[in-house]
Amino acid sequence: MKRSPKDFTVRDLLNEQKENLKLELVAGDKALQRRISVRELNRPGLAVSGFLDHFRPERIQIIGIGEQAYCLKAPKRRVAAALDAMLKSKDIPCIIMTHCPQMPEVLTAACQKHGVALLVSNLDTATLVGELSDVLEERLAPVTTVHGVLVDIYGLGVLIQGDPGIGKSECALELLKRGHLLVADDAVEIQHRHGGILRGICPEPLKHYLEVRGLGIIDVKMLFGIGAIMDHTRIELSIHLAPWQAHTECDRTGLDDKKTTILGVEIPQIRIPVSPGRNLAVIIEVAALSQRLRHRGYFAAEVFNQKLIDRMRTPR
């Protein structure tokens, strides 16, 4: 179930991050309802000087030391004209100016004229950009919720899925006993972060709880300790549990490079048949170890296959 990020306004940003980002409203108090819709930030150095080609008005505009110096030293008419052209767009969420010794009056006047919120932060530009980028990434990242179990195995996030009653939670319980960490059971919330990263977290009501059929709801933190749970992890492997049947097709060599796509990001997927007597927890643990080796460039199935090919080519 994919859903859009929740509405996030300039007022929300100011209320939630006022202390953390040292924000103060200077002008445009009637524009706090403007919506922040993208995660990227913009430094409008060229726009302030009047060059608006490729200007990105939908982003929060960050006015740093360079832009401030230009507004203070350039002819006021030229700066005012450039700001008028820049701020007439209704897509601009707000402007944040980093700490400076003197507030450019021409900027304040332009924001009041066009109804754009002007915020000031005592943080330096680099710090503000880093902190604000993290805030926007958290609030505006595309998100979806899937049914399954998410476990961190040797630092690798493994998403375990399958039909209801197939044994996903039992696998998670056995993996917990083997020293691995539970992130989420039943419902896994997945965010698409910058760089093609899928971050899995647990919805708040379900955190550190696990449902085992016949046993009911158990509190993992109370039973196994705080060291047995994680708030979030990067999802790098998908395990799909399927009932074993006579006609079930499964990979016997490991050469099949199957993928699954979540929020537009491809991750490896392994299909594991479930039958009585199979220790699924151990199989999943080995699958995670094998995937870690693949990250380092070692693919056992390909190495084995190449050895067989070389042996067949070698004359007797």
C-alpha positions as CSV (number, residue, x, y, z in Angstrom):
1,M,0.0,0.0,0.0
2,K,1.8,3.1,-1.3
3,R,0.8,6.5,0.1
4,S,1.9,10.1,-0.4
5,P,3.9,11.9,2.3
6,K,1.7,13.8,4.8
7,D,1.1,17.5,4.2
8,F,4.0,19.5,5.6
9,T,3.7,23.3,5.8
10,V,6.0,26.1,6.7
11,R,4.1,26.4,10.0
12,D,4.8,22.8,10.8
13,L,8.5,23.3,10.1
14,L,8.6,26.3,12.3
15,N,6.7,24.7,15.2
16,E,8.6,21.4,15.1
17,Q,12.1,22.6,14.3
18,K,12.2,26.1,15.9
19,E,14.6,25.0,18.7
20,N,16.6,22.4,16.7
21,L,17.3,24.7,13.7
22,K,17.2,28.0,15.7
23,L,14.5,29.4,13.5
24,E,12.8,32.7,13.9
25,L,10.0,34.3,11.7
26,V,11.0,37.7,10.4
27,A,8.4,38.4,7.7
28,G,5.5,36.8,5.9
29,D,3.5,35.5,8.9
30,K,0.4,35.1,6.7
31,A,2.2,32.7,4.4
32,L,2.9,29.9,6.9
33,Q,0.2,27.7,5.3
34,R,2.4,27.2,2.2
35,R,3.1,23.6,1.6
36,I,6.6,22.1,1.5
37,S,6.5,19.4,-1.1
38,V,10.1,18.5,-2.1
39,R,13.1,17.3,-0.1
40,E,15.7,19.3,-2.0
41,L,16.9,22.8,-1.1
42,N,18.0,25.6,-3.3
43,R,20.7,28.3,-3.0
44,P,19.3,31.1,-5.2
45,G,22.6,33.0,-5.8
46,L,21.9,33.5,-9.6
47,A,18.2,34.2,-9.0
48,V,19.0,37.0,-6.5
49,S,21.2,38.6,-9.2
50,G,18.3,38.4,-11.7
51,F,19.2,35.3,-13.7
52,L,16.1,33.0,-13.3
53,D,16.9,30.3,-15.9
54,H,16.6,26.9,-14.2
55,F,15.4,28.5,-11.0
56,R,13.6,25.9,-8.7
57,P,10.8,27.8,-7.0
58,E,9.3,24.7,-5.4
59,R,12.2,24.3,-3.1
60,I,13.0,26.0,0.2
61,Q,15.3,28.9,-0.6
62,I,18.5,29.2,1.5
63,I,20.1,32.6,1.6
64,G,23.7,32.3,2.7
65,I,26.5,34.8,3.3
66,G,27.1,35.3,-0.5
67,E,23.5,36.2,-1.3
68,Q,23.3,38.4,1.8
69,A,26.4,40.3,0.8
70,Y,25.0,40.9,-2.7
71,C,21.7,42.2,-1.3
72,L,23.6,44.6,0.9
73,K,26.1,45.9,-1.6
74,A,24.4,45.8,-5.0
75,P,22.1,48.7,-6.1
76,K,18.8,48.5,-4.3
77,R,16.7,48.9,-7.4
78,R,18.5,46.1,-9.2
79,V,18.1,43.7,-6.2
80,A,14.5,44.7,-5.6
81,A,13.7,44.0,-9.3
82,A,15.4,40.6,-9.1
83,L,13.6,39.6,-5.9
84,D,10.3,40.7,-7.4
85,A,10.9,38.4,-10.3
86,M,12.0,35.6,-8.1
87,L,9.3,35.8,-5.4
88,K,6.3,36.2,-7.7
89,S,6.0,32.4,-8.0
90,K,3.4,31.0,-5.6
91,D,5.4,27.7,-5.4
92,I,8.1,29.1,-3.1
93,P,7.5,27.5,0.3
94,C,9.7,30.0,2.3
95,I,13.1,31.6,2.5
96,I,15.6,30.8,5.3
97,M,18.4,33.1,5.9
98,T,21.4,32.0,7.9
99,H,23.0,34.1,10.6
100,C,24.3,37.4,9.3
101,P,25.4,40.7,11.0
102,Q,22.9,42.8,9.1
103,M,19.4,42.0,7.8
104,P,19.0,43.2,4.1
105,E,16.0,45.5,4.2
106,V,15.3,44.9,0.5
107,L,14.8,41.2,1.2
108,T,12.4,41.8,4.1
109,A,10.4,44.2,2.0
110,A,10.2,41.8,-1.0
111,C,9.0,39.0,1.2
112,Q,6.3,41.2,2.8
113,K,5.2,42.4,-0.6
114,H,4.8,38.9,-2.2
115,G,3.6,37.1,1.0
116,V,6.6,34.8,1.3
117,A,7.6,33.6,4.8
118,L,11.2,34.8,5.7
119,L,12.9,32.8,8.5
120,V,16.2,33.5,10.1
121,S,18.5,30.8,11.6
122,N,21.5,31.3,13.9
123,L,23.1,28.2,12.4
124,D,25.8,28.5,9.8
125,T,24.7,27.7,6.2
126,A,26.4,24.2,6.0
127,T,24.9,23.1,9.3
128,L,21.5,24.3,8.5
129,V,21.5,22.7,5.1
130,G,22.6,19.3,6.6
131,E,20.1,19.4,9.5
132,L,17.2,20.7,7.3
133,S,17.9,18.1,4.6
134,D,17.5,15.3,7.2
135,V,14.2,16.8,8.5
136,L,12.8,17.0,4.9
137,E,14.1,13.5,4.1
138,E,12.3,12.1,7.1
139,R,9.0,13.9,6.5
140,L,8.7,13.8,2.7
141,A,10.3,10.5,1.6
142,P,7.9,8.3,-0.4
143,V,6.5,5.6,1.9
144,T,4.6,2.3,1.7
145,T,3.5,-0.3,4.1
146,V,3.9,-4.1,3.4
147,H,2.9,-7.2,5.2
148,G,5.9,-9.2,6.5
149,V,8.6,-9.3,9.1
150,L,11.8,-7.2,9.1
151,V,14.9,-8.6,10.8
152,D,18.5,-7.3,10.9
153,I,20.9,-10.1,10.3
154,Y,24.6,-9.3,10.7
155,G,23.8,-5.7,9.8
156,L,21.7,-6.7,6.7
157,G,18.0,-5.8,6.7
158,V,16.1,-8.9,5.6
159,L,12.4,-8.6,4.7
160,I,10.6,-11.9,5.2
161,Q,7.2,-12.2,3.3
162,G,4.8,-15.0,2.5
163,D,1.2,-16.1,2.9
164,P,-0.4,-15.8,6.4
165,G,0.4,-18.7,8.6
166,I,3.5,-19.7,6.6
167,G,5.8,-19.2,9.6
168,K,7.3,-15.7,9.2
169,S,7.0,-14.7,12.8
170,E,8.3,-18.1,13.9
171,C,11.4,-17.5,11.8
172,A,11.8,-14.1,13.4
173,L,11.6,-15.7,16.8
174,E,14.3,-18.3,16.0
175,L,16.5,-15.6,14.5
176,L,16.1,-13.6,17.7
177,K,17.3,-16.6,19.7
178,R,20.3,-16.8,17.4
179,G,21.2,-13.2,18.3
180,H,19.7,-11.2,15.5
181,L,17.5,-8.1,15.8
182,L,13.8,-7.5,15.2
183,V,12.7,-4.3,13.5
184,A,9.0,-5.0,12.7
185,D,6.5,-7.8,12.7
186,D,3.3,-8.0,10.6
187,A,3.5,-4.5,9.2
188,V,6.7,-2.9,7.8
189,E,6.7,0.7,6.9
190,I,9.3,1.4,4.1
191,Q,10.7,4.7,3.1
192,H,12.5,5.4,-0.2
193,R,15.5,7.5,0.9
194,H,18.0,9.4,-1.3
195,G,20.5,7.2,-3.1
196,G,18.0,4.3,-3.8
197,I,18.0,3.3,-0.1
198,L,15.0,1.5,1.4
199,R,14.7,2.1,5.1
200,G,12.3,-0.1,7.0
201,I,10.7,0.9,10.3
202,C,7.9,-0.4,12.5
203,P,4.7,1.6,12.9
204,E,4.5,3.0,16.4
205,P,1.7,0.8,17.9
206,L,3.6,-2.4,16.9
207,K,7.1,-1.6,18.0
208,H,8.9,-4.5,19.7
209,Y,5.9,-6.7,19.7
210,L,5.8,-10.1,17.9
211,E,2.7,-12.3,17.2
212,V,3.2,-16.0,17.3
213,R,0.3,-18.2,16.4
214,G,-0.8,-20.3,19.4
215,L,1.3,-18.2,21.7
216,G,-0.2,-14.8,21.1
217,I,1.5,-11.4,21.4
218,I,4.9,-11.3,23.0
219,D,7.0,-8.3,24.1
220,V,10.4,-8.8,22.5
221,K,12.1,-6.1,24.5
222,M,10.9,-7.6,27.9
223,L,11.8,-11.2,26.9
224,F,15.1,-10.7,25.1
225,G,16.2,-7.2,26.2
226,I,16.6,-3.9,24.6
227,G,19.6,-5.2,22.5
228,A,17.2,-7.5,20.6
229,I,15.3,-4.7,18.8
230,M,16.1,-2.0,16.3
231,D,14.2,1.2,15.3
232,H,15.1,0.9,11.6
233,T,17.4,-0.8,9.2
234,R,18.2,-0.6,5.5
235,I,16.4,-3.3,3.5
236,E,18.8,-5.1,1.2
237,L,17.3,-8.6,0.8
238,S,13.8,-10.0,0.3
239,I,12.9,-13.5,1.4
240,H,9.6,-15.0,0.1
241,L,8.4,-18.1,1.9
242,A,6.2,-20.4,-0.3
243,P,4.5,-23.7,0.5
244,W,6.4,-26.7,-0.8
245,Q,4.5,-28.6,-3.5
246,A,5.5,-31.3,-5.9
247,H,5.5,-28.9,-8.8
248,T,7.1,-26.0,-6.9
249,E,10.0,-24.5,-8.9
250,C,13.0,-23.3,-6.9
251,D,16.5,-22.3,-7.7
252,R,18.9,-25.2,-7.2
253,T,22.2,-23.5,-8.1
254,G,21.8,-19.9,-7.0
255,L,22.5,-18.5,-10.5
256,D,19.0,-17.1,-10.9
257,D,19.3,-13.4,-10.1
258,K,15.8,-12.6,-9.1
259,K,14.7,-9.1,-8.0
260,T,11.7,-7.5,-6.4
261,T,10.8,-3.8,-6.7
262,I,9.7,-1.6,-3.8
263,L,9.0,2.1,-4.4
264,G,10.9,1.9,-7.6
265,V,14.0,0.3,-6.0
266,E,15.2,-3.2,-6.9
267,I,16.5,-5.5,-4.2
268,P,17.5,-9.2,-4.5
269,Q,14.7,-11.7,-3.7
270,I,15.1,-15.4,-2.7
271,R,12.2,-17.8,-2.8
272,I,12.4,-20.5,-0.2
273,P,10.0,-23.5,-0.2
274,V,8.6,-24.3,3.2
275,S,8.3,-28.0,4.2
276,P,8.3,-29.9,7.5
277,G,11.8,-30.3,9.0
278,R,13.5,-27.4,7.2
279,N,15.2,-25.0,9.5
280,L,14.1,-21.8,7.8
281,A,15.9,-19.5,10.3
282,V,19.3,-21.1,9.5
283,I,18.6,-20.9,5.8
284,I,17.7,-17.2,6.0
285,E,20.7,-16.5,8.1
286,V,23.0,-18.2,5.5
287,A,21.2,-16.3,2.7
288,A,22.0,-13.0,4.5
289,L,25.6,-14.0,4.9
290,S,25.8,-15.0,1.2
291,Q,24.3,-11.6,0.3
292,R,27.0,-9.8,2.3
293,L,29.6,-11.8,0.4
294,R,28.0,-10.7,-2.9
295,H,28.3,-7.1,-1.7
296,R,32.0,-7.7,-1.5
297,G,32.2,-9.1,-5.0
298,Y,32.1,-12.8,-4.3
299,F,29.3,-14.9,-5.8
300,A,29.7,-18.6,-4.9
301,A,27.4,-19.9,-7.6
302,E,29.2,-18.1,-10.4
303,V,32.6,-19.2,-9.1
304,F,31.5,-22.8,-8.9
305,N,29.9,-22.6,-12.4
306,Q,33.1,-21.1,-13.9
307,K,35.2,-23.9,-12.3
308,L,33.0,-26.5,-14.0
309,I,33.3,-24.7,-17.3
310,D,37.0,-24.5,-17.0
311,R,37.2,-28.2,-16.1
312,M,35.2,-29.2,-19.2
313,R,37.4,-27.1,-21.4
314,T,40.6,-28.6,-20.0
315,P,41.8,-31.5,-22.2
316,R,42.2,-34.8,-20.5
